[in-house]
Amino acid sequence: MSYALLALIGFMAGTVGSLAGLGGGVIIVPALLFFGALGWLSAVTPQVAVGTSLVVIIFNGLSSTLSYMKDKMVDYRSGLLFSLGSVPGAVVGAWVNNTLSVAHFSLYFGLFLIAMSLFLALSQKKTKRSAAETAAAKENEGEQTAVEQAQPGPWWRRKVVCAYTDRNGEVSVYDYQPLAAIAIAFVVGFFGGLFGIGGGSLMVPAMIVLFRFPPHVAVATSMLMIFLSSLVGSLTHVTMGNVQWTFALALIPGVWIGAKTGAWINKRMPSRTLVVVLRLVLIVLGIRLVWESLA
């Protein structure tokens, strides 16, 4: 019974996490605490729930990233650059988690997720382009890249300009400043290590709203970042003894299959629909966290 329940939790976490780029910890952590309190599973502390979740999220991130890589939806340069901030942030968050009660942050974190959903609603605009406009956009992106490479000064002062062409031939051009991206990624990694959520619930909206990433690229790149930050964050929790290995081994198969399923659905979902799904997930999670903080 316990194994079947954990496998189901893992599958749901993997599917939703991969579909929306959230990592799956937003489902695993509360599920372990909830069913542990009911007696259906062995009771665990918030620290153990977070540590176990981060170990499982490693496989969710890896499985999803491999799926998205096949369709060339992962922005490797941006993912690795953002990881310069998210990985150390995950380590710091994991250490803070061991000394503070996560419940104290539930109210503020829940309100933040709801606010992110509202920001996504305001920014949900996608420009359609013809074939001629697509070629012009590619040429313009190439010119911007040449200008970027010719800019004097260190790399962290040069604006990063990228372009993504979807299956319909529509081109999305997005850009960001490296230092700003790394700073935001550090905050995201911190909350990922603190709450055991992988950080995707913050990073994906930030990439879409602040840096104008195409939704599909934001989700795919987020999963690469989640894999890297969870790998480091989980090692921190392992050294502190915050991992229930029996639960982790039962969750991993469901998460792996669920991540493949979520990635499969994501690839066939229009960008606007994907943003709507992400907004709904953020609202539900935000309300749940606020409710728990007031209960």
C-alpha positions in Angstrom: 0.0 0.0 0.0 2.7 2.5 1.0 4.8 1.7 -2.1 1.8 2.0 -4.5 0.9 5.4 -2.8 4.4 6.7 -3.1 4.6 5.6 -6.8 1.4 7.4 -7.5 2.6 10.5 -5.8 5.8 10.3 -7.8 3.9 10.0 -11.1 1.7 13.0 -10.3 4.7 15.0 -9.2 6.7 14.1 -12.3 3.9 14.8 -14.7 2.8 18.2 -13.3 6.4 19.2 -12.6 7.7 18.4 -16.1 4.6 19.9 -17.8 4.9 23.2 -16.0 8.7 23.2 -15.3 8.1 23.1 -11.5 10.3 20.1 -10.6 7.6 18.2 -8.7 8.6 19.1 -5.1 5.5 21.2 -4.7 3.5 18.0 -4.7 6.0 15.6 -3.0 6.7 17.7 0.1 3.1 18.4 1.1 2.1 14.8 0.2 4.7 13.2 2.4 3.7 15.5 5.3 0.0 15.0 4.7 -0.1 11.2 4.4 2.5 10.9 7.2 0.1 12.8 9.5 -2.8 10.5 8.4 -0.7 7.4 9.3 -0.7 6.1 5.7 3.0 6.6 5.6 5.7 6.9 8.3 5.7 10.4 9.7 8.5 12.6 8.6 9.8 16.1 9.6 9.6 19.0 7.2 13.4 18.8 6.9 13.3 15.1 5.9 10.4 15.8 3.5 12.4 18.5 1.8 15.6 16.5 1.6 13.8 13.4 0.2 12.0 15.6 -2.3 15.2 17.1 -3.6 16.8 13.7 -4.1 13.7 12.6 -6.1 13.6 15.8 -8.1 17.1 15.0 -9.5 15.6 12.2 -11.5 12.6 14.3 -12.5 14.9 17.0 -13.8 17.1 14.5 -15.7 14.2 12.7 -17.2 12.5 15.9 -18.4 15.7 17.4 -19.7 16.5 14.4 -21.8 13.0 14.5 -23.3 13.2 18.2 -24.1 16.7 17.9 -25.5 15.4 15.7 -28.3 13.2 18.6 -29.6 16.0 21.2 -29.0 13.9 23.2 -26.6 16.6 23.6 -23.9 18.6 26.9 -23.9 21.9 25.4 -22.6 23.7 28.7 -22.4 21.0 30.4 -20.4 20.5 27.3 -18.2 24.1 27.0 -17.3 24.4 30.8 -16.7 21.4 30.8 -14.4 22.8 27.8 -12.6 25.7 30.0 -11.5 23.2 31.6 -9.2 20.7 28.8 -8.5 23.2 26.1 -7.5 24.8 28.1 -4.6 21.4 29.4 -3.7 20.1 25.9 -3.3 23.0 25.1 -0.9 22.3 28.2 1.2 18.5 27.4 1.2 19.2 23.8 2.3 21.2 25.0 5.3 18.6 27.6 6.3 15.9 24.9 6.1 17.7 22.9 8.7 17.5 25.8 11.2 14.1 27.4 10.5 10.6 26.2 10.3 9.3 26.2 6.7 5.7 26.9 8.0 6.7 30.4 8.9 7.2 31.2 5.2 4.1 29.5 3.8 1.9 32.6 3.9 4.4 34.8 2.1 5.4 32.1 -0.4 1.8 31.4 -1.2 1.0 35.0 -1.8 4.1 35.3 -4.0 2.9 32.4 -6.2 -0.5 34.0 -6.6 1.2 37.3 -7.5 3.3 35.4 -10.1 0.2 34.0 -11.6 -1.3 37.5 -12.0 1.9 38.7 -13.6 1.7 35.9 -16.1 -1.9 36.9 -16.9 -0.7 40.5 -17.7 2.2 39.4 -19.8 0.5 36.6 -21.8 1.0 38.1 -25.3 2.6 36.3 -28.2 3.4 38.0 -31.5 2.6 36.0 -34.7 5.0 36.4 -37.6 4.9 35.5 -41.3 7.6 33.5 -43.1 9.2 36.8 -44.3 9.1 38.3 -40.8 10.6 35.1 -39.4 13.6 35.4 -41.8 14.0 39.0 -40.9 13.9 38.2 -37.2 16.6 35.5 -37.6 18.8 38.0 -39.5 18.2 40.6 -36.8 19.0 38.2 -34.1 22.3 37.4 -35.9 23.1 41.1 -36.1 22.4 41.5 -32.4 24.7 38.6 -31.6 27.5 40.1 -33.6 27.0 43.4 -31.8 27.0 41.5 -28.5 30.3 39.8 -29.3 31.8 43.2 -30.3 30.8 44.9 -27.1 33.8 45.8 -24.9 34.1 44.8 -21.3 33.7 41.6 -19.3 31.0 39.0 -20.2 28.7 39.9 -17.3 28.1 43.3 -18.8 27.1 42.1 -22.2 23.4 41.5 -22.9 22.6 37.9 -23.9 20.3 37.8 -27.0 18.7 34.5 -28.0 16.0 33.4 -30.5 13.7 30.4 -30.6 11.7 29.1 -33.6 8.8 26.9 -32.7 7.1 24.2 -34.8 4.9 26.7 -36.6 7.9 28.8 -37.7 7.2 31.6 -35.2 10.3 33.3 -33.8 10.6 34.6 -30.3 13.6 36.8 -29.5 14.5 37.3 -25.8 17.4 38.9 -24.0 18.7 39.5 -20.5 21.6 40.9 -18.5 23.8 38.1 -17.0 24.3 39.7 -13.6 20.5 40.3 -13.2 19.8 36.7 -14.3 22.3 35.2 -11.9 21.0 37.3 -9.0 17.4 36.2 -9.6 18.5 32.6 -10.1 20.2 32.7 -6.7 17.0 33.8 -5.0 15.1 31.0 -6.9 17.7 28.4 -5.9 17.5 29.6 -2.3 13.8 29.0 -2.1 14.2 25.7 -4.0 16.6 24.4 -1.3 14.5 25.9 1.5 11.1 24.5 0.4 12.4 21.4 -1.6 10.4 22.5 -4.6 13.3 22.7 -7.2 12.7 26.4 -7.8 10.7 26.0 -11.0 7.6 27.6 -9.6 9.6 30.8 -9.3 12.1 30.5 -12.2 9.6 29.8 -15.0 7.4 32.8 -14.3 10.5 35.0 -13.9 11.9 33.8 -17.2 8.6 34.5 -19.0 7.8 37.8 -17.3 11.2 39.4 -16.8 13.2 38.0 -19.7 10.5 37.3 -22.3 11.4 33.6 -22.7 9.0 31.6 -24.8 6.9 29.4 -22.4 8.2 26.1 -23.9 11.8 27.2 -23.7 11.3 28.5 -20.1 9.9 25.2 -19.0 12.6 23.1 -20.7 15.5 25.2 -19.6 14.0 25.3 -16.0 14.1 21.5 -15.9 17.9 21.6 -16.7 18.4 24.1 -13.9 16.3 22.1 -11.5 18.4 19.0 -12.2 21.6 20.9 -11.5 20.4 22.8 -8.4 18.6 19.8 -6.9 21.7 17.6 -7.4 23.8 20.1 -5.2 21.0 20.9 -2.8 20.2 17.2 -2.1 23.9 16.5 -1.3 23.6 19.2 1.4 20.6 17.5 2.9 22.2 14.0 2.6 25.1 15.2 4.7 22.7 16.4 7.3 20.7 13.1 7.3 17.5 14.7 5.9 16.7 11.9 3.4 14.3 9.0 3.9 15.8 6.6 1.4 13.0 4.1 1.5 10.5 6.8 0.3 13.0 8.2 -2.3 13.5 4.8 -3.9 9.7 4.3 -4.1 9.1 7.7 -5.5 11.8 7.7 -8.2 10.2 5.2 -10.7 6.9 7.1 -10.7 8.7 10.5 -11.1 10.8 9.2 -14.0 7.7 8.0 -15.9 5.7 11.0 -15.0 8.4 13.4 -16.2 8.4 11.7 -19.6 4.6 12.0 -19.7 4.6 15.7 -18.7 7.2 16.5 -21.4 5.2 14.6 -24.0 2.1 16.7 -23.2 4.1 19.9 -23.1 5.5 19.5 -26.6 1.9 19.1 -28.0 0.4 22.0 -26.1 0.2 25.6 -27.5 2.2 28.3 -25.7 -0.9 30.1 -24.5 -2.5 26.9 -23.1 0.8 26.1 -21.4 0.8 29.5 -19.7 -2.8 29.0 -18.6 -1.9 25.6 -17.0 1.1 27.2 -15.3 -1.1 30.0 -13.9 -3.7 27.5 -12.6 -1.0 25.4 -10.9 0.5 28.5 -9.3 -2.8 29.7 -8.0 -3.7 26.3 -6.5 -0.4 26.0 -4.9 -0.5 29.5 -3.5 -3.9 29.1 -2.0 -2.9 25.8 -0.5 0.2 27.4 1.2 -1.8 30.4 2.5 -4.5 28.0 3.9 -1.9 25.9 5.6 -0.3 29.0 7.2 -3.7 30.1 8.6 -4.8 26.7 9.7 
